[in-house]
């Protein structure tokens, strides 16, 4: 056993030794997603500043399709906040723009080998996050609110969302490698949804796995097993509401009533500024200005939140960006050579949209960056093609 661990450790060091400088920076940023919330942005910001101030990296980023629309979008994310005097939202808009630039940086570097290595590293770190979540819920009680743990992900709903991504990532890697270790990680993260008690995460994950089983009809045995276990656990929770009080009928009715009032408020404010909105985190600012009894950070719906923050123009912008990614991963060449990567992106996106019906899972820095890492797989076909061309050129030149 010791020799096997030593072999795995040497292999990991060997992988690190073969990474380029850009890949090492991106890997460090991925590790930082599991640090305390306040420390997450630091490595990412340093990476973005390095990318913007280095001409070779900036040139490579400019070659990514639609890069000019990301560079030029800073006005869309900042001007509405300035006009509404939403200064906290102005800061949030700048952070959002920097994250999109970081996404460009990922798109300019990502290859299949590096993509899979990153996912392996994230899955290993997810186990440590799960262990910390267990320790926090039953021993430490550092990040416990309403009996729910958030591990290192700011709040329990954000933790529930990244757990969805971890389960889908583990299923993706298991189908590629057929290693039992991925199943262990998968079920560990599946069980962690109980600790954060995120009901939306159960629904989003169940629908995403159902889509996985129906749309990708081959090799679905493990998907069916996972779904059966998920259904069994959910039925246990419903049968024992005293153990999970948030599943009680009166709690569900009360939560739906709250959501309805929040959605109504958001729709009312959207009507006043339907084109450009009020800037990032505008629901929080509206709560403060209207002296609401409780200040909430978002409108608990992904589409409404985008309309409130950036208006119809912002929603069209993000829709076009999503459409561009879908068009890339639906190309025949991508489907044939990188069908598994396409599957991961599609299923993760579906889980995000389902979760976004009653929450805004992408509002957190950690959660947004985690999804950006998943979506960066859409660039592997382009980069592999460019790198092969460069290798062939070097061989001819020699």
N, C-alpha and C positions, 0 to 999 in steps of 0.2 A: 504493500500500500504506500509506504514511504517513497519507494523508488518511482511509483506512478506519479505521486504528487510532485516529486523533484523533476520528473520528465515534463510534466505539464508546465511547471514554473519555467524551466529552461526554454520550452517551446514558446511561452509567452514573451520571454525576454528576447528570443530570436525574432519574433514578429515585430517587437518594438524597434529592434535594431535595423529592420528593413523599411521602416516608415520614412517618408520624406518629412521635411520640416513642416510643411503645411498640414500633413496628416497627423503629426505629433501635436500640433497646436489644437486641431479639431478634437483629437482624442482627449486632451486635457480639458477642453471645454465640455465634452460629454461627461467626464468624471465630475465636473463642478456642478452638474445638475442635481447631484445627490448631496451637495453641501447645504448648510443652513441657508435659508431663503435669501438673506441679505448679501451673501457672498457669491451668489450664482452669476450675477451680471458682470463681475469684474473680469474674469478670463475672456468672456465673450466680447466685452467692450475693447479690451486690449487687442484681441484678434481682429476686430473690425477696423480699429485705427491702423494697425499694421497693414491690413489689406488695402486700405484707402491711400496710405502714404507710400506704398511700394509700387513703383510703376509696372513691374513685371506681373505682380499679382493683380493689380487693377486692370491691366490689359487683358489678362486671362478672364477676369470677371466680366469685362465688357463684351466678350465674345459669346457669353451665355445669352440665349434667346430672350428678348424682352427686358434685358437689363436696364435699358434707358428708361423704361416705365417705372422701374423700382427706384432708380436714382431721382427721377422727377416727381415721385409721389410724396416727398416730404411736405410740400405745400398742402396736399390733401389732408395730411394728418395733423398739421399744426395751425393753419389759418382759421378753421372753425373754432378752435379752442381760444385763439387770440380774440376773435370777434365776440365770443361769449364771455370773455375774461375768465376762462376756465384754466387757471395757471397750472394746477395739478395735472389736468388733462393735456396741457401743452407738453409737459415733461413726459407723460405717458406716450404721446404721439411721436416724440423724438426717439424714445426707446423702441417703439414699434417699427419705426423706419430703420433703426440700426439692426433690429432683428431680421428684417427683410434683406438688408445688405449682407448680414451674416449668412443668410440662406443662399444668396448669390455666391458667396465664398465657398460654401459647401458644394453647390452645383458645379463649380469650376474644378473641383478636386476629386469628387466621389468616383470610385470604381467599385466593381462588384466585390473584389477581395477586401477592400477597406470597409465597404458597407457592411459586409457580413461580420468582419472582425469587430466593428463598432457595436453591432447588435449583440454579439456574444458578450462584449464587455458590459454593456448596459444590463443585460440579463443577469450577469454575475452580481453586479452592484444592486440589482433589484432584490436579491436575496438578503443582502445586508440591510437594505431599507425595510424589508419585511421583518427581519429579526429585531430591528430597532423599533418598529411599529408595535410588535408584540410586547417588547420590554416597556415601551412607553405606556401602553394601555393598562398593563397589569402591575407595573412596578414604579416607573418614573413619574408618570402623569404630567410630563412637561408640556405636551402639545395636545392635551385632551380637552375637547369641548363637547358638551352634551354626551359624554361617554364614548366619543368617537375619536380614533387616533388619525392623525394626518401624517405620521412618520416624519419625513423631512420636507414635505410638500405643501407647507403653508396652511392648508385646510383640508378637511376630510374629503370634500367633493373633488378637489384637485387630485388627491391621492387615489380616489376611486377611478378617476379618468386615466391616470398613468398606469394603473393596474390593468385596465382594459388593453392598453397598448402593450404592456408586458406580456399578457396572455397571448395576444395575437402574434407578437414577435416570437415567442417561444414555440408556438404552433408552426410558424413559418420555418424556423430553424430545425424543428423536429422533422418536418416533412422533407427538408433538404438533406439532413444528416442521419436521421433515424437513431439518434443517441438518446438513451433513457434519461440522461441528465436534463435535457430540455423539458421532458415531461414532469420531472421533479420540480423544476423552476416554475413551470406552468401551473401546476396544482398548488404550489406554495403561494403564488400571487393570486390565484383564484380564491383561495381561502382567506387571503388578506382583505378581500372586499367585505367580509363579515366584520373585520376589526374597524374599518372606517365607516361601515354601515351606510354605504352610498347606494340607495335604491335605484337611482338612475343608471348607475354603472352596471347593475345586474341586467336591466332591460336592454341597455345599449349593447352589452356583450352578447346577450342571448340572441338578439336580432342579427348582429354581425356574424356570429357563428352559424346561424341558420342560413344566412346569405352565402357564407363560405361553403356550406354543405350542399346547397341547392345549385348555386351557380357553377361551382367547381365539383362536378359529380364524381371525379376520380379520387381515389384514396381518401375517403371521408370517414373511415372507421374511427379514428381518434377524435374527429370532430363530434361524431354522434355520442361517443363515450363521455366526452367533456360536457356536452349539452345535457345528457341524462344526469350526470352528477350535479350540474348547475341547477337543473329543475328540481332534483331531489332536495338540495339544500334550501332552495327558495320555498318549496312546499313545507319544509320543516319550520322555517321562519314564520310562515303564515299560520302554521298550526300552533305555534307557541309564541304569541305576541307578547307575553309577559317577559320573555327573554330578550325580545327586540321590540321595545315599546314604540319605536318609530314606525312599525308596521301595523299598529293598531288602527282600527277604522276611523276613530275620531281624530287621530293625528293626521292621517292621510287626507281626510276632509278638510281639516284646518289648513294643512299645507297647500292644498289645491286652491282654497279660498284666498290665501295670501298671494299665491302665484297669479291668480286672476286679477287681483287688485294691482299688482306690480305691472302686469302686462297692460292693463288698462291705462295706468299712469304713463307708461312708455309710449303707447299709441297716441295719447293725447298730446304729448310734447313733440312727437314726430310730426304731427300735423302742422305745428307752427313753423318748423324748419325742415321740410321734407327733402331738400336737395343736398345740403352739406352738413347738417347736424350741428352738434354742440362741442365736438372734440372728444378725445379719449376720456373714459371714466366719467361721462357726463351724468349718468344716473346718480352717482354719488354727489355731484355738485348740485343737481336738482333737489335731492333730498335735503341738503344743507340749506339751500335758499328757500325752500318751502316749509322749513322747520318740521320735517317729518319726525314721527316718534322714533323711528329707527333708520339710521343711515345705511343704505345698502350700496354695494359696489357696482352692481350691474342689474340688468332688467330680467335676468333668469330666462333668457331666450337668445340664442346666438344671432338670429336674423334681426330681431328687434333691437338688439344691442348695437349691431353694425349700423342700422338705420338711424338710431338715436345718436350715435357718435359721429358718423360720417355721411349720413343721408343716403339718398338713392344713388348718388354718384359714387360714394364709397362702396356700396353694395355691388354696383356694376363693376367697379375696379377689382374687387376680390373675386367676383364671379368669373371675370375674364381671365384672371390669374389661375383659378381652379380649372377653367376650361382649357387653358393652354397646357397644364400638366396632364389632364385627361387625354388630350389629343396626342401628346408625346407617348404616353404609356399604352395607347391603343394602336400605335403604328404596328403594322405586321412584323417588321424587323424586331421591335421591342418585345412583342408578344411571343415570338418564336424563341428568341435568345434569353429573355429575362422575364419569362412568364411568372416565376415565383415572386420576383420583386414587385411586379404589377399587382399580383394577388395581395401582397402585404399592404401596399398603398391603398388599394381599393377598399379592403375590409377595414383598415384603420380609419379611413375617411368616413365610411358609413357609420362606424361606431361613434365618431366625433359628431356627425350630424344628428344622430339619434340622441346622444347625450345633450347636444345643444338645444333640444326642444324645451328642456326645463332648466337649463343651466348655461353658463358660458365657460366651458372648460378651457378654452384657449386664452383666457384673460391673464392667467398666471405666466410669469416668465419661464418657469421650469416646464410647465405643460406645453406652452407654445413652442419652445425650443425642442422638446421631445418629439412633437409632431413634425417639426421642420426636419429633424434628423431622419424620420421615417420617409417623408416626402422627397428628400434629397436623392432617394433611389431612382427618381425619374431621370436623372442626368447620367446614369451609368452607361447607357448605350452610346450617347454622344461622346463621352470621355474615352470609353474603350476604343471607339472608332478613331478619335483624334490621336490617342497614344499609339495605336497600331500604325497609323500613317507616319508618325514621327519615327517609330522604330524602323519601319521599312525604308524611310528616307536616310536614316543613319547607316543602315546596312548597305544601301546603294552608294552612299558617299564614301564609306570605308573601302 
